Amino acid sequence: MPLGARYRTGPDGVTGTNFALWAGGAEAVEVCLYDERGAETRLPLAELTHEIWHGFVPGVGPGQRYGFRVHGRWDPWTGARWNPAKLLLDPYARAVDGEFTLPPEVYGHVRDWPQPHVADTVRDDRDSAPYVPKGVVVHDDAPGDGWRDDRRPKTPLADSVIYELHVRGFTKLHPGIPEHLRGTYAGLAHPAAIGHLRRLGVTAVELLPVHHFAHEDHLLRRGRRNYWGYNSIGYFAPHAGYAASGTRGQQVEEFKEMVRALHAAGIEVILDVVYNHTAEADERGPTLSLRGIDNRGYYRLPADARRYTDYTGCGNTLHVVQPQVLRLITDSLRYWVTEMGVDGFRFDLAAALARSRHDVDMLSPFLAVIAQDPVLRRVKLIAEPWDVGSGGYQVGAFPPLWAEWNDRYRDAVRDFWRGALPDVRDLGYRLSGSSDLYAWGGRRPYASVNFITAHDGFTLRDLVSYGRKHNEANGEENRDGTDDNRSWNCGAEGETDDPAVLALRWRQLRNLLTTLLVSTGVPMLVAGDEMGRTQGGNNNAYCQDNEVSWVDWSLLGGIAEDVAEAPDASDTPGGEVPDGAADGPAGLYRLAVRLLALRRAHPVLRRRAFFSGLRQSPDGVRDLAWFTPYGAEMTEADWYAPAATLGLFLSGRDIPGRDARGEKITDDSFLTVLHAGHEPVEFTLPGPPWAGGYELVVDTARADQRAAPGTVWRGGTAVRVPARAVLLLRVTE
């Protein structure tokens, strides 16, 4: 203990590294050490304790490259796929040096066997070591770690604003980041990158996968790479391709420094983690690590043990019910919290992790272990609450402690703004925290992570610019990616110079952004959406490691540089944005900054408890009320009728809970008017007791978002709402 390669000093004062590998059913294990020329030294791990092969090697220290060879039976028909010719990556490796190139030698079977239907059953005895990366011994307690000086922001989930970004894509084109740091952890730690995050006002970055991952064979053969990273193979190692400082362990310290820099700016770090499957794919995939260590112990196998159970769409599924797999995952999670400093996790295809024998089970071992773990139960836990297997769609079903990506919010908001909702019942739930999904078991509105876009699918700008996907560049004849985009191109497909279409698109972008940021729940933005980034209609850019996916900072003109150079760029969230164009990307960015500042200032927009719909005092008003354009409260019949206009009143008079001093929480009240119709509409503002007057705070019909409109109306006034617009009004009396 512990598993992996741990550098230490023994009781006799001898320094070296202890190697330990769980390999149930194996007949022998060798640790293989590699010098600078690539020469290999094999050492048998002679000690075997509880299926763990281990041994201490004196003189081996940090920076040493290594791998394992595991001996055992080759009998794919029973799921046994041991092959000592294949060098295997340590599942507990803290750092990885090199890339997987996937030539035929890295496959445990003969890929070019003349009978392809049984090729995976014929063992390949060629050595894979020259073609695979190696683990690197890392000093876990290296000087300069300095976590005692790190202050985690510990932002309550209810107050969080999540910003999904790709380490490489966010920094690759940023003009304020030195070129040698672009695309790296150090680039994300640079003041120019952090300045944008602080100025925007987000509280957490959700990083697309940073566990070390491999590129799929079919992509490499087409000259492409896996850009997103949902193909993990090293659950303890920061992906070496994002390191500027080196790959012999330096990437570990570089990642830690990135976390420290973000924490110092008040920004939490959430990792998107892929524990549901690995890069080894199905029986036709390469032998890189777990398959060669104990295929039957790590993966779910069906009755035909030659195959793999696939709940993920990626060829295999980790067998989380097995104790050693559960240990691997929870050891990894704790490592990233305690030693790498991260603040939470978003679990890709989390339903696959919650499966017991076959079905999704909310009392599964994985969820039970997380719930009782003293480290993990205290960090942010976000589920992607589905997988591709039968019964895998589990939105609203995860237990307390968990938040969830709410795709029903995404679909309802998209449908409303493209005029495709049959009625507004579902929209009402989504805007007010989705109590129909989460108001059970003590869960709160912040269990709903509200999003309109994510890394997969259209960007926000493409959502209003394309009616269908355009994924031809992926090389799959446009077959990949969903066809259920719920998008509307505003009258022209793709790029256009029609000023009317362009104006409508930017207005729709402002509508979508405003809707997201005034909804109850935890909002999630995607990097670049605040400035109208486009992927040219590609809704599955997983293999586009180029300008298609990278954030285009030129959209902001000089604002990106100005924000980076501002003296308070990494000190104060929100604040004034440098001047620039009033409309387009710069205008959208300004609106995002204003809306996030508004959300930060008003607890009524960040409620910790669900609305009751009841009066909070005899002379008060309901905490939540819905209005028709006539200024009347909506009736049950109104919810079932087609509607393009909706008024949402949030009362700040009696917000449940107490502040840090134990005082009652009170706030301004707000009325949000959402109008998706193609013609203007008269909306009568509710009068007393709801309000005596209103101040217009946001009007998405205005192209110039450099300042709040400031218009004031009396309650009971009929206000003209422009076509396809949101009005956000603050109650003044």
N, C-alpha and C positions, 0 to 999 in steps of 0.2 A: 504494500500500500504506500502511496496511492498509485493508481494505474497511470501508464504513460512513461515518459522519460523525465526523471526528476534528479537534477544535479544537487548533490548534498555532500556534507562532510560526515564520515562515519564516526562511531564512538572511539576508534583508534586514531582519529585525526587524518585519515586518508580521504582525499576528495575524489569524487567520481560521480557516476550517474547510475541510478537504479532504473532498470527497464522492467516493466510489468505489463503483460498483455493477457486479457481474458480470451481464451480460445477453447471453448467447450468442445470436447470430442476430438481435438487435435492429437496427433501422435508425437509431435515434436515442434519446437519453435526455435528459430535462430534470429538473433539480432544482427543486422548487417551494417557495418560502419563504413563510411566513404571518406577518402581523403580528397585533397584539392584536385588531384588528377582523375578522380573517379574510381580509383582502385578500391576494391571491396575486401573487407575483413569480416568473416562470418564467425560468430560466437554463439554456441548453443546456450539457451536459457535452461539450465538443468533443474532448477527448483520448480515444483508444481504444487500449488496450494489452492484448494477450492477452485480448480479449473483455471487458475491464473498462473501463467508461466513467467518467472521472474529471475533476476540476477543483478548483482552490483558489479559494474565494470570500473575499476580504478583508473584514474587519469583521464577519463572522458569528461569534457566540460562543455560549457555553452558554446554554441556555434557548430558543434559536431552534427553532421548529417547522418541519418540512419533510416532504416526501414526494417520490416520483418519478413521472414519466409516461414510459412506454416505448412507442416507436413501432415498428411492424412489421406483418407480414401478418396478416390475419384469415382463417384457413382451418381451422376446427375439424376438418374431415375429415382433415387431416394433423397435427392436434395444435397448430397455431399459433393462439394466442388473444391476440395483442397488441391493446391497445385504449387509445390515449392519453387517452381521456376518463375513464379510471379512475385516480384517485390511488392510488399503491401505497405500502404501508408498507415501509420499508427493512428487509431481513432482519437487518441488523446494528445496528438502532437500539438504543441503550442505555437509552432511556426512551420511553414512549408516553403521549401526552396525549389523552384523550377515549375514547369507547366506540364500538364498531360497533353501529349500530342496524338495519342490513340492510333499508333500503327498496329499491324496485326499482332505484334509480339505482346501487347498488353492485354490481350484477350486470353482467358483461361482455356478456351476451346479453339479449334482450328476454323478460322472464319471462312477460308476458301475451300472447305471440304467439298468434294464433288457432289455430295448429296446434301444440299442446304437444309432440308427439313430435319436432319439429325446432326447437323454440324456442331451444335452446342453440346453434344454428348462425347465428342472426340477431344481428348486432352491435347493442348499445345504445350510442348516442352521447351520452347524457346525462352531465353532469359529476357524478362521485361525491364530489368534494372536500368539499362541505358536510356530508357524512354519515359520514365516516370519521375515525378518530383520526389524529394525525400523530406522526411521530418527533420526538424532542427531542435537540438537540445537548447532550452532557454532557461536562464536563471530567473526563477519566479520572483525572487526578492532582490532584484538588481538595484544598485544604488540609484537614487534619483527618482524612484517610483513616486514618493512624496504624496501618497493618498491622504495622509493626515492633514494636509493643507487644502485638500479638495473639499468644496462645499456643494453637496448635491442641492439643486434647486427645490426638490420635493414639492413641485407644483401640484395642488389637488387636481384630480382628474376633471372635476367640474369646471375648473378654471383653465384647462388646457386647450391649446390650439395646436394641432399636429400638422407638420409640414413634411410630406413624403418626398424624399429626394434620393438621388443616386450619387454616391461619392464622386464618381468620375464625371458623370454627366452634368452635375451642378457646377463643377469647378473648371471644366475643360476649356471653356471659352471665356472665362471671366477676365476682363481686361485689367482688373486691379490685382490679380494674383500673379506672382512671378511665373514665367512659363515653365520652369523646371518643377514647380509644385502643382501645376494644374493636373487634375485627374487623380489626386492623392488625398490621403488622410491629412497630410500637412497643408494641402490646399484648402480643405474645409476648415482647418483651424486658423487660417489666415484672417487677419482683421477685415479684409475686403469681403470675404464670404460671411463672416459673423456679423459684419456691419449691416449687410442686407437683411439677415434674419432678424436682427434687433430692430432695425428701422421698420420692417414689416410688422413685427409685433407677435410672432409665433412663440410658443413656449417650449416646443419639443420638435426635434427632427426625428423622423422615422426613416431609417436608412434601409434601402433595398439591400438584399443579402450581402453581408460582409464576411460570413464564414467562407473559408477557402473552397472554391468551386472549380469544376471542370467544364470544358466545352464539349458539347455533344458531337459525336462522330459525323452525323449527317450535316452539321453546320461546318465543321472543319473541311469536309470534302467539297463544300460549295464556297470556300474561302470566307466564311463568316464565323462569328464568335457568339457565345452566349453573353449578352450585354446585361440582362437583368440579374443573373446570378442564382436563379432558383434551381441549382444543380449541385448542391453541397456535397462535399466529401471530407471536409475537415472541420468538425464542430467546435474546436477550441482555437483554431488558427485564423487570425485576420487575413483576408484574401491578399496574397502577396502582390498581385497586380496593381493594388492601390497604394503601394508604399513608395515613397520618394527616397527613403534613407537606406534601403537595402532589404534583402530577404533572408539573411542569416540570423534572424531574431530581432533585427532592428524594427521590423514592422509592428512588433508588439508594443514597443515603447512609443512609436509614432502614433499608434492608435490611442494609447493612453493619453498622450499629450493633446490629441484632438479632443478627447472627452473632457479633459481638464479645461481646455480653452472654451469649449461650449458651456460647461458648467459655470465658469467665471463670468460668462455673459448671461447667466440665468436661463440657459437653454438645456433641456433634458435630452438624453439620447435613448431612443427606442430602436431596437434591432428587429428587422423582419427576418424571422428564422424559419428554416425549412427542415423540420425534423420528421416529416411524413414520408420522405423517400430520399434516396441518394443518387449520385451520378452514375451508379453502376447499371441502371436501367434493368431490362428484363433478362431472360436467359441468353439473349444474343448480345448483351452488353459486355463491357470490359471488366476485368478483375483488378480492382484498384485498392480495395481495403476490406470491407466487411464480408464480401462474398468469399474471399479467400481465407478469412479468419474463422468464420463459422456461418456458412450460408443459412443453415436451418435455424440457428439461434438468433440471427439478426433480422431475417425477413419473414414476412407472412407467406407461406406456401400453401397452395390448395392440395386436394387429395392427390393430384398428379404433381408430385413434388419436384418434377423437372421444371415446372412453370413457376410463375409468381402471381400472387394475388395483387391486383392493382386497383386501389381506391383513389389513386392520385392522377391517373392519366400519364404518368411518367415511367411506367414499366414495373415499378416495385413499390412496396409499402413496408416501412419498418414495423417490426412486431413489438409494439410498445408494451404489450401485456407481459413479455418476457422480462424477468427481473434485471438481467444485464443490459437490455436495451433501455429500460426505464432508468437505470442507473447512469448510462451514458448520457442520456438527455438531461437529466436533472443535475448531474455533475457539470455538464457544459453550461447550463443556465446559471448555476451558482458561480461558476468561474467568471462568466462575463459580468455578473453583478459585483462580486467581491474583489476580483483582481483586475478587471478591465473597466469597472466604474459605470456600467450602463444602468439605465433607470427603468427599463421595461422591455417588453417583447410583443411583437405582433406575430401570431402563429399562423403560417401559411397552411391552408387546408386543415384547420384544427379539428374538424370532425373526424379525420382519419386517425388522429391521436386519441380521440375519445372512444374509439371502437374497442369493445371487449373481444369476444370471440369473433363475431361477425358484425353485429349491430352497433350503432352509436349508443353509448351508455353514459349518462351524465354522472354515474357512480363508478366510472372506469378507474383502473389503477392510476393512470396518468393524472386525471383530475383530482383524485383523492390525495395523491402525493403532493401535488402543488398546493392544495388547500391547507395542508398541515405543515408545510415546510416553513420554518421561521424566517428564511431569507426570501424565498420566492413569493410568498403570499403578501409581502409588503411592497412589491414593485408593480408597475403597471402591466396588466395582462390583457391583451387584445386578441380576440379570436377572429379569424376568417371562418365563419361558422358553417362551412360546407366542405364536402369533397365530391368526387365524381361517382361514388358508389351508391348502391341502393339505400334509400333513407338518409342520405348524407346531408340534405339541406336542413340546417338546425338553427336558423335565425330566431333569436329570442329564447333559445333553450339552454344556453350555458348557465352554470350556477353563479351565485353571488361571488364577488371578487373579479369576475370577468366582464370586460366590455366587449362589444362585437362590432365589426363592420356591418353597417345596416344597409344592405343593398335595396331594401324596400324603400328607404328614403331616397336613394339615388333614382330609382325608377319612377317614383311618384313625382318628384320635382322635375325630372326631364319631361315626363309626359304632360305635366301641367303647362310648362312653358312652350311646348310644341303643339298645344291644343288637342291632346289625345286622351285626356282623362274623361271617362264617362260621367263622373261626378267627383265631389271633393271630399268624400268620406276618408279615403286613405290619406290624402294630403293633410287633412286636419290632424290626424294622429302623428304624421311624420314631423310636422312643423312644431309640435308641442311636446316632443320627447319620446314618442312611440310607446305610450303607456300600455297599449294593447299587447305589446311584445315584452316589455320589461318590468311592468308593475306587479311583480310577484317575488316572493322569497327575499324581500328586503332590498331588491335592486332599485337603482335610482335612474334619473334621466341620463346621467353620464355613462350608463351602460351602452348607450347608442352612440357609436362613432358615425357621424353624419358625413357623407361624401357624395359628390356628384361625379367626380372623375377619380381615377386611380392610375397607377402605372400601366395597367392593362386596360385597353379601350382607348377611346378618343381623348385627346386633350380637351380642355374647356373650349378653346377656340375652334377645334375641329368639330366639336359637337354642334356648333352653329354654322359650320361651313361645308359639311359633307352629309349627304343622305345615305351613303353606303361606304363601306371600307375600301381602301386602296392599298392593299398589302403586296402588290406585285414585287416590290423590291426584296421581299423576304425569300423569293425563289420557290414559292410553293403554289404558284399559279392562283394566288388570291384565295386559296381554300382555307388558310389558317385564320384565326380570329373570329370573334362572334359576328353574326349577322343581326343580332338584337341590339342595335345601337341606340334606339329611341332618340334619334337626332333629327334635326331639321336644318337644311342648308340655306334658309332664308331666300330662296328663289334662284340660286345659281350653285352649281356643283364646283366646289373647290375655289381656288383663287380667282378673283374678279377685280375689275376696276370700276364696276358700277357703284357710284357713290351712294345710291339709295340702299343697295344690298349691304354695303360695308357699314353704313350708319346703323342699319337694323341689327347687323351682327354684333357690333360693339354694344348696342343697347341690350341685346339678349345676354351678352357676357356680364354686363353689370347687373341684370336681373338675377341671373343664376348665382353670382357671387354674393349679392345682397341676401338672397333667400337663404343661402347656406349659413352666413355669418350672423343672422338674427334668429335662426332656429334654435330650439332648446335641444341640448345634447352637446357632444364634443365634435367640433368641426375639424375636418381634415382637408387641407389644401395639397395640391400636387405642385412641385417646384416648376415654376414658369407659368402656371395658370394665372398668376396675379399680373402678368404682363402680356398674356395672349400668345403663348408659345404654340406653334403648330408642328405636327408631324406629317403634314401633307396627306392627311387622311389615313395614315397607317394606324390601325387600332390594335396591333400586336407587334410592337417594335422590339421584341425580345432579343433579336439578333442584329440590331442596328446600332453598333458602337461607332456612331458618326454624328454628323450634324442633324440627322433626323431626330435623334434622341437627346442630344446635348442642349442645355438651356442656352438660348440665343440672347445674350445680354445686349446686343445692339438694338433690340426692341426698345430699350429704355433710353436710347440716345446717350446723353452725358450723365443721366441720373445715376447709373451704376457706379461710375467713377466718382461722382460727387458724394454719394452716400459713403463709399469706401474711404474717402479722404476726410469726411466730416469728423471733427475731433471727438464728438460724442457718439459716433456710430455704433460702438460696442458697449456703450454705457446706459443708454436710455431707450426703452422700447417706444416705438411710435415717434411722434414729433413731426416737425415740418419736413416736407419733401422738397428737394431743390426744384426750381422752376424748369419747365420744359414744355413740350406740346400739351395742350389741354385735353385732347381727345386721344383715342387709340390706346396703345400699350401704356403710355405714361399716365393717361387718365384712369385707366383701369387699376394701375398700381396705386395711384393716389386714393382711389376709392377703397381698395383693400386696406390700406394703412388707416384710413379714417374709420372704417367699420370695425377693425380689430381694436382700435383705441376706444371706440364706443363700447364694444363688448367688454373690454377690460375695465371700463369705468362703471359699468352698470350691472349689479348682481341680478337684476330681473332677467337679464339675458343669459345668465349662467346658473339657473336654478338647480339646487341640490335635491329638491323634492318635486314629485309630480304635482301638476295642477289638480285641484279638487273640483273646480267649476262652481264652487259655492262661495257665498258672501263670507268674508273673513270676520265681519262684525255687523251688528244689526243695521248700522247706517252706512256700511261700506258697499263696495261693489265686488263682483266676483273676481277671483284672481286671474281667470281666463274667460274671455268671451269672444264670440264670432259674430260678424255683422255682414249683412247684405249691402249692396250699393244704396239702398234706401235708408240706411242708418238704423235699421231694425235688427234685433238679434235673430240669428238664424234659427229656424224651426227644424224639426226632424225631416219634414218634407224637403226643405232646402238642401239638406245634405245629400239627398238621393237625386236631386235634379242636376242637369248639366249646368256648369257655372264657370265663367271665365274670370270672375272677380270675387275676391274674398278679403274681408277685413279681420284682422287678428289683434285683439286688445290684451295687453299684458299689464296687470296691475302691480305696481311696486309698493303699494301701501302696507301690505302685511305679508312679507316673504317669510316662509317657514325657516326656522333656525335662528342662531345667534352669531354675532360677529366674535372676533378674537377677545373682545372685552366683555362678552356676555350680554351685549345690548341687542335689542331687536333690530332686525335688518329692514330698512325701508329704502325706497329708491323712487326714481321717476317712473311714471307709467308711459307706455308706448302703444301706438296704434300703427300696425303695418298693413298697408293696402297693396294687395297683389292683383294685377290686372293683366291677363294674358290675351285679351281680345285684340283684334286687329283694328278696332275703332276706339276712339276715346269714349269714356263713360263718366257720368256724373256720380260722385260718391258723397253721400251725406255723412259728415263727421258726427259721431254720437255726441249728444249734448249731456247736460247733467242727468244723473249723478256721475256719469263716466268722466266727463271733462267739461270745463268751461271754455278752454282754449287749447290750441295746438300750435306747435312750432314745427315747421318742415325741416327735418334733419338731412334726409337723403331723398333725392329725386333721380332715379336712374334714367329718366328721359333726357336729362341734361348731359350734354357731351362734356362740358367743362366741370370737372370734379375737384377743382383746386380749393374750393371753400364750400361750406354748408350753405344751402339756399337761404335759410333764415326767415322765410315767409311765415306769417302768423295768421291763424284763422280762429274765429269763434266756434264753439261747439254748436252743431246744428247747421253749419254752413255746407252748402252743396259745392263740392270741389271738383273741378274738371281733371280727371286722371287721363294722361295721354295713353295712346295705344301702347300695349306691351310695356308696362312700366311698374316699378315698385315705388311707393311713397312710404317713408318711415317718418312718423310724426311723434314728437315728445309732448306729453300733456303739460301745459303751463299753469293751469289753475283748475 
